[in-house]
Amino acid sequence: MAAQTWLWTSLTVAVTVILTVVNGNSEGDALFTLRKSLKDPDNVLQSWDPTLVNPCTWFHITCNQDNRVTRVDLGNSNLSGHLVPELGKLQHLQYLELYKNNIQGPIPSELGNLKSLISLDLYNNNISGTIPPSLGKLKSLVFLRLNDNRLTGPIPRDLANVSSLKVV
Amino acid sequence: MRKSLWFLVILLAVFTACSAYSELEVLLKLKSSMTGPKGSGLEDWEVPSRPSPSAHCNFSGVTCDEDLWVVSLNVSFQNLSGSVPPEIGFLLKLVNLTIVGDNLTGILPVEMANLTSLKILNVSNNAFNGSFPGEITLGMTQLEILDIYDNNFSGLLPIELVYLKNLKHLHLGGNFFSGNIPESYSKIQSLEFLGLNGNSLSGKIPASLARLNNLKQISLGYFNAYEGGIPPEFGSLSSLEYLDVASCRLSGELPSSLGQLKNLQKLFLQYNNLSGPIPPQLSSLLRLKVLDLSVNNLTGEIPESFSEIKSFTLINLFLNHLVGPIPKFIGDLPNLEVLQIWGNNFTSQLPETLGQNGKLVVLDVCYNHLTGPIPRDLCKGGKLKSLILMSNSFSGQLPEELGECKSLNKLRIMSNRFNGTIPAGIFIMPQLSIMELHDNHFSGELPSEISSDALETLKVSRNEISGNIPPAISNLGNLQTLSLEHNKFYGEIPREIFHLKHLSKLNISSNNISGEIPSSISECNSLTSIDLSANSLSGEIPSGIAKLINLGDLDISQNHLSGQIPSEIGSMSSLVALNISYNNLSGSVPASGQFLAFNNTSFVGNPNLCDSRIVSCPSQLLYSAQVSNQGCMAWFYSWKLMFISLALHSYL
C-alpha cells in the first residue's frame, strides 16, 4: 500500500490536516513516531493526536512556556513495542519516565542527544542490547535507571564523565 | 459417407465454439493467482460438481451476459494478497474490472491489452508496483474510468492515455509516479475527474490542462513538489467545481483569474509557499463553499468583496501574515460553519453577529491581536464544538449564553483579558473535554455544582478566583489535569479531590489554601505531578503519599508543614523531583533511597530539619516536641555525651 494513503484520505473532509507547521511540531512528530512503535492496549496514548500544532495538550506530556516538551510520564502504562531514535530530538526533555512497562529492543543511541535530560528511567522493561556510550553526553543527568531489563555488555566508561549522576 | 461428413461438421462447430480456455477455466486460474499463498477469499469459485455452462456466472462478484460471457468482475475488500495473472486477458467481453482493496501485488500483465471492451478499470487500494503499462489502454476505446489510486506504481505518468476519447475519470493518485505532468494530458478532452495527488511529481504544472473544458474536479497536491505556481490559465476551467493543489510547494501569487471559476465549490491551496494578497476577484466565486488558503505567506486583508459569497461553509486562513479587521460580513454569512484564521495579525473585534446563523461549529482565532468582547450568539444554533480564542486581547465577561452551550467540546480561551465570573454552566457541560481559561482576570468563585464524564483538562490558573475549591470537582470522573495555581482560593483541599482515578497533574500552588494535606491523597494513584507550594498548608506530610507509584514530581514547598519527613518517601523510586523547602519540618532528611539524589534546595528553609546526608543527625528517638531553635549541633553534643556515658557504663 502506498505510504501516503493514511495522510490524505482525510482530504475529502472539509477540515485540513497540518503536517509540520511550526518547529514545535517536529517534537510532536517524534513522539507520534514513538506512539506508532508502541503497543498500547490501555489506550494511554489516545490523546496523542499528530494533527495538532504541538504535543502540549497531549496527556502524559508536559511542556514549558515555549511549548517544548519537558516531561514524558509513561511509567506503569502496560506499553510494549520498542523505543525510537526520534526521541533524541526532544532537546528540552528533562524527565523521560518509561519504567515498568514491557518495552523491548535496544536503547537508541540518539538518547545521548537529550542534552537537558535529568532523569532517564527505563527500569523494569524488556530492553536488550548494550548501553550506548552516547549516554555519557548527558551532562545534566541525575537519575539513570536501567535495571531489570535484558541489557548486556559493559557499562560504558563515558558514563563516569557525568558528574551530576546521583542514582544509577 | 454423408453421416461421417455431418459428424465432422458438428465436431468442427463444437470445436470452434469453445475457446482455448473456457470462462470457467480463466476464472479458476484467476482465483489461484489472486488468492496468493497467504490469501483467502473466493471460496465459492469452485469447479462445479456437475458440468454446467453457466456455473461460473454464479461465482461471487461475477456477472455474465446472456451468452454466458463474463462482462463484470467485481471482487473488492478481500484479503486476496496474490497477483493478477496474464490469463485475465482472456475475458474478452469484460466491461467492468473492479478489484479494489484486495492487497494485490505484482505488475499489471500486458495481456490486459486484450480487454478492449473495458469501460471501468479500477484496481485502487492495492499494492501493484512497477511502471503502469499505459499501452494496455490503447485498445480500450470505451474506457470511461481508470482508477489506480493508492498503489505502488512508479516511473513516468503514462502518455498512452491521451488517445482515450471517452475517459471521464482518471485517478493516478497515491502512487510513486515521478517526472512532469505531461502537457498532452490536455488532449483527454472528455475528462471530468483528474487525480494526480500524492505522488512524486515535479516540474511546472502545465497551463495546457486549462483546456480540459469538462473538468469538474482536479487534484494535484500532496507530496508532489512543483516549480512555480498555479497557472493563471486555470481560470478558464469553466466546469471546475473542486480544485485541490495543496501541499506541493506552490509559489508565487494567487492568480486573480481563478475568480472566473463560476462553478467552483471547493478551493484547497493550503500548505504551500503562496505569497501576495488574496485577490478580491475571488469574490466572483459565488458558489464557493470551502476556501482553504492556510499555511502560506499571504499578506494583506480579507477582501471586503467576499461579502458577496453567501455560500461559504468553511474558511481556513490560518498561519499566514494577514492583517486588518475581521470584516463585519463574516458575522452575517448565512452558512458559515468553520472559521479558522488563527496565527495571523488580525486586529479589532469579532463581528457582533457571529454565530447568529445558528450553524457555527468551529471558531479558532487564536494567536492574533483581537480585542473586544465575545459575541453573545456564538452558540445560538447549539452546534458550537470548538471555541478557541487564546492569545489575543479579548476583554469583558463571558456571555452567560456560553454556559448554555451544551455542544462544546473544546474551550480554549487562555491568555486574554477576560474578567467577571466564569458562567456556572461551563462546569456541567456533557461534552466538554478541554477547559482552558488560565491567564485571564476571572474572579468570583467556582460553582458548587460540577459534574461531567467528558472533562479531562481543567485549567483556571493565573486568575483572581477566590472561594473554596468545590468538593464537587470529584465528580469529574475522567479528569487528568487540574490547574488551579496562582489564584485566591482559600479554605482546605477537599479530600474528595483525591478520589479522581485518572488525575495525573494537580497544581494548586500560590493560593491561600490552609488545613492539612488530606490523607486520601494516597488513593489517587494516577498522580505523576503534585504542586501544592506557596500556600498555608499545615500538619504533617501524609506518609501515604509514598503509595503513589507513578509520582515523579512533588512540590509542597513554601507552606507551614510540620512534623517529620515520612521515611517511606525514600523508597519512592518514581520520585525524581522533590521540593519540601521552606516549611516547618523537623527531624532529619534520611540519608537513604531517593533522598540521596536531591539537592540542598529541596530541603532548605526548614530550620529544625537536619540533613543527615551532610552531617550526622541524632537518632529519631531523641527528638521530642520541644525541639529548640538550636538546630542539629546541640543534639549532636548531647548524643556524644550519651554515647560516652554508655561506653563508660560498659567498662565499669
HADDOCK unambig.tbl for C-alpha pairs under 7 A between the chains (distance, minus, plus):
assign (segid A and resid 1 and name CA) (segid B and resid 125 and name CA) 6.81 0.50 0.50
assign (segid A and resid 1 and name CA) (segid B and resid 126 and name CA) 5.81 0.50 0.50
assign (segid A and resid 1 and name CA) (segid B and resid 127 and name CA) 4.74 0.50 0.50
assign (segid A and resid 1 and name CA) (segid B and resid 150 and name CA) 6.49 0.50 0.50
assign (segid A and resid 1 and name CA) (segid B and resid 151 and name CA) 5.50 0.50 0.50
assign (segid A and resid 1 and name CA) (segid B and resid 152 and name CA) 6.51 0.50 0.50
assign (segid A and resid 2 and name CA) (segid B and resid 150 and name CA) 5.57 0.50 0.50
assign (segid A and resid 2 and name CA) (segid B and resid 151 and name CA) 5.34 0.50 0.50
assign (segid A and resid 2 and name CA) (segid B and resid 152 and name CA) 5.51 0.50 0.50
assign (segid A and resid 2 and name CA) (segid B and resid 174 and name CA) 6.25 0.50 0.50
assign (segid A and resid 2 and name CA) (segid B and resid 175 and name CA) 6.00 0.50 0.50
assign (segid A and resid 4 and name CA) (segid B and resid 174 and name CA) 6.15 0.50 0.50
assign (segid A and resid 4 and name CA) (segid B and resid 198 and name CA) 6.35 0.50 0.50
assign (segid A and resid 5 and name CA) (segid B and resid 150 and name CA) 6.43 0.50 0.50
assign (segid A and resid 5 and name CA) (segid B and resid 174 and name CA) 6.50 0.50 0.50
assign (segid A and resid 75 and name CA) (segid B and resid 550 and name CA) 6.40 0.50 0.50
assign (segid A and resid 119 and name CA) (segid B and resid 576 and name CA) 6.92 0.50 0.50
assign (segid A and resid 166 and name CA) (segid B and resid 597 and name CA) 5.20 0.50 0.50
assign (segid A and resid 167 and name CA) (segid B and resid 597 and name CA) 6.18 0.50 0.50
